[in-house]
Amino acid sequence: MSCPLCSSNNIKQIYSGTDKVISKLFNYVCQLFLFKCCNCGMIFLDRINYDLGKIHELYWEMLTNNIKNGYSVDINKSQDLLLNCLDKYRETGNLLEIGCGDGAFLKLAQDQGWKVTGIEISTKAATLARDKYGLDILNDSFEQVFKELKRNFFDIVVMWGVIEHLHNPVMELRLVKLLLRKGGILLIYTPNANSIFHKLARAVYFLTCGFVKFPMERIVTAMHTIYFTPDTIIKILNNCNFTIQNIEMVNIDIDFIFEAYNNFWWSNKIFLSCAKFIQKVSYLNSMWYSHMIIFAESV
């Protein structure tokens, strides 16, 4: 095992548990082992014993079963505002979204005059994008689709809630770099592993010598293989020849999470209720926010 950012072997295990949601739905124990690199601070899952593709399909099945009209467009309100920020980078007018889900963001961009391309590994989500918005979606992994895309072609590449799912983010970011024109922008939205949620969960696990796994078992999931902090997201982007333009700290829409997980057990509802309260406290310190939006320029 080695760090996916700096390739150091100086890593330590900081958590072990199971993904109870996946274990229940797949009817087998989905084991999770979380490590931290002592060299660069990257936090990541290793010893993975599950099919990530199946988990993505399960995620979209869960969303479409629990949320009215499929994917909740409400979470794209902030994305709509972001498009106004991106307009100043428009030269070719080409925008690519990797992991476009049901295509809600691409539809917003298209309505504002962008020529959009979407990539989505989930067949369920790609079908939603085609049926709801009439979008032409490339339904495969980014690595497989990459050879079909033009180099130095896009003004904007969006990875909204994607980078934390990747096994090899350095490789994928280097491929993204080839697709962006010089001066183009990579927009990333990802959880903040330096947030108060993660800090409290790790403290409980550490202080009880691993006996109390809650709430770590609600934060560490099989779908998220990488857990970035502001420092590690800056390091990985700099390593891949991107320059950070801005990092905006934001909080996830807890009401959306309630809706997505409404069929699961009471402990999820307690955790999410506590998270909603902690979010209000987190406004006292922006580094405690649950998520980050990163603007990185291709140089």
N, C-alpha and C positions, 0 to 999 in steps of 0.2 A: 504494500500500500504506500502511496505517496500523495502529496498535496496536489490538487488539480490546478493550483495557481503557480506555485514556485517549484514543484516537483521534489520538495524536501521529504525525507523519510522521518524527520523529527516530528512526529505527530503523536497525539495522545487521545484516548477515548474519553469523552466527557458525558456520554449517555448511552444506555442501551434499553430498548423497550420494544413494543409492537405497535403497529398501526391497527387499532381495534376496528375501525370502520372497514378497512380493506380485508382484515382477517375474517370479519363477520360475513361480508358479502361474497368473498371468494372461498370461504369455508376452509381456510388453512392459515397457519400462523405466519403473518408477515413481519419478520424481524427487522429491526432498525438499529444500526450502530452509528452513533454520531461522533465525529472526530474533530479535533482542532489542531491546526498546524502551529507548532511552537516557533516557527521561523517567521511566517507572514500573518498569522492570525486567522486564516481561512477556516471556516466551519463547514463540514460536509459529511454526507452519508457515505459509508463504504460497506463492503461485504453484502451487496445488494442481492437478494434472492427472489426477486419478483419481476414480472414482465411490465415494464413501464408503459408500453403501448396499451395494454389491457386496462391499466389504471386510468389513463387519459380517457379511454372510451367510457369507463365506469363513471368518471367525473361528469362527463357530459350527459350521460343517462340520468344521473342524479339531478343535475340542474334542470333538465327538460321535464323530469317527473315532478319536481317539487316547485318549480317557479312558473307562474302563469305566463303564457306566450313565450315559453322557452327562456332564453337568457335575459336577465333583467337589464333593460336599457338604462335604468337609473344610474348604474355605475359608470356610464359613459359621459355624465354631465361634465366631469373634470376633463375628460378627453376632448370634448367639444371646445372647451376654453383653451386647451393646449394647441389646438389647430390654429388659433389666432396667433399664438407665439411662433409657430412654425412657418407661417406665411412668408416671413422675411428671408427664409432660406430657399424659396421657390426659384429655380432656374429652369430645369427641365420639366418640372411639374410631376415627376414620377415619385410615387410613394409605395414602399413595400412594407407589409406587416407580416412578421414571422409569428405564427401562433395566433391567427386572426380570429379564432373562435367562431362565433356565429356571424361575424362580419359587421357588427354594429359600428365599430370605429371606422372601418373602411367605407361604409355607407356615408357616414358623416363627412369623411374626407372627400369622397366622390362628389357629394353635394356642394362642396366648396371649390370644385374645379380641379382636384387632383386626379391624375391618372393612376389608378390603384392596382396593386397586385397583392394577392393574399396567399399565404402558405398555412396549411392546417393539417396536422397529423391525424386528428380525430375525424373519422368518416362521418360520425353523427353531427359534429359541429360544422364540417364542410357542407353537408347536405342542408343544414339549417341556413347557412349563408347563401346558398344558391336559391333555396325555396323562398326565403324571406325577402332577399334584396336583389336577386338576379345577378349575383357576383360570380365571376369566373375564378374559382379557388383551386390552387394546386394542392391536391390531397395526398401528401406524402411527407416524409421527414425533410428538414431543411437540407441535410447533406445530400439526399437523393435529388432534390429539386435544383440545387445550386448550379449544376452544370447547364441547366436550361436558361439561366438568367444572365443578362448582359453585365459586363464589368463596367465600373465607373458610370453607372446609369442612373442611380437613384439620388434624389435630393435628401430624402428622409427614409430611414429604416426604423420601424417600430417593433420593440419587443416588450409587449405589455403583459406582465405576469408570465414570462417565458424563461428568462435566464436561470431562475432558481430550479427549473426542471431538468437542466442539461447535465449530462455526465462529463462532458468535456467542453466547458464554456470558452476556454482559450482558443481551441480550434474553431469553434463556431464564430467567435468574434473576429477572428482573422479572415474568415470567409466573408463576413459582413463587410469588413473593411474593403475588400476587393469590389464589392457591389456599389459602394457609395462613391460618388464623385468627391474630389478634393474639396473640403469645406462643407461637405454634406453632414447631416446630423443623425446620430443614433439616439433614439429615445427609448429609455429603459424604465420600466416600473417594476419594483421588486420589494419583498418584505425587508425590513430593517432588523437584523439580528442583534443590533445594539439597543433595541427598544426596551421600554420598561417591561413589556410582556415577557420577552426572552430573559431579561436579567432576573426577574422575580422567579420565573420557572426554573432557571438553572440554579438559583440560590436555594430553592426548596429541595431540589434533587441533591445538591451538594451537601447541605446541612443535615440531611437525613441519611447520608451515606448511600444514596440510591434507593432507599426503601420506599419513599413517596415519589411515585412517577408522575402523578398529577400535579401541575398542569403541563409538564414537558410532553406528555403523550398527546396533548391537544395541539401543541405547537409544532412538534417534529412529526412530519407525515411522509409517507412513502412517495408522494408526488413531488416533494421538494428535496432534491439531492444536494443543493448548495444553499448556504445561509450567509448572505452578504451583510457586512457592516459598511458604513460610509468609507472607512479606510480600505477595506478589501475590494470594494467595487472600483475605487479610484486606482488601486494598484493593478487590477486585472485589465482595466481599460488603457492605462498608460502602457502596460506591457504589449498591448495589441495596437499601439500607435494611434490612440485616440487622446484628445485633450478635453478635459472636463470643462464645460462651459458653466454649468450650474447643477446643484443638487437641491431639490425642493423636498422637504420633509412633509409627509401627508399621513392621514389616518384612513384605514380601510372603512368601508361602509358596513358596520356591524349588522344593520338591519338586513342587508343582502345575505350575510352569512347565516343569520337566523333562518331566513327563508330557504336557503340552499340545504340546510341541515335539519329541516323541521321533522324529519322522520326518525331522528336518532335520539339517543337516551338523554335522561335528565341532566347528566353531568355536563353535556355539551351546552345545555341551556344555562346552567349555573356559570360555567366558564365564560360564555359569551356575555352574560349579564355583568359579570365582574369586569370583563374587558371593556364594556361600554363605559362603566364608571371610571376605569383607569384612563381611558382615552381623554376624558375631561381633565383629569389631573395632568396628563402628559403635555397639555398645552403650555405648562409652566416651563418645559424644556424641550425645544424642537428636536433634539437628538433622541428623545424618547418616542417619537412618533413611530407608528407601526410599519410604515412603508416609505419608500423613496422614489422620486422621479428624477432621473439622471439625463441631462443633456450633454452628449459627448460629440465633439467635432472630429471628423476624419482629417488627419494631417498628412 
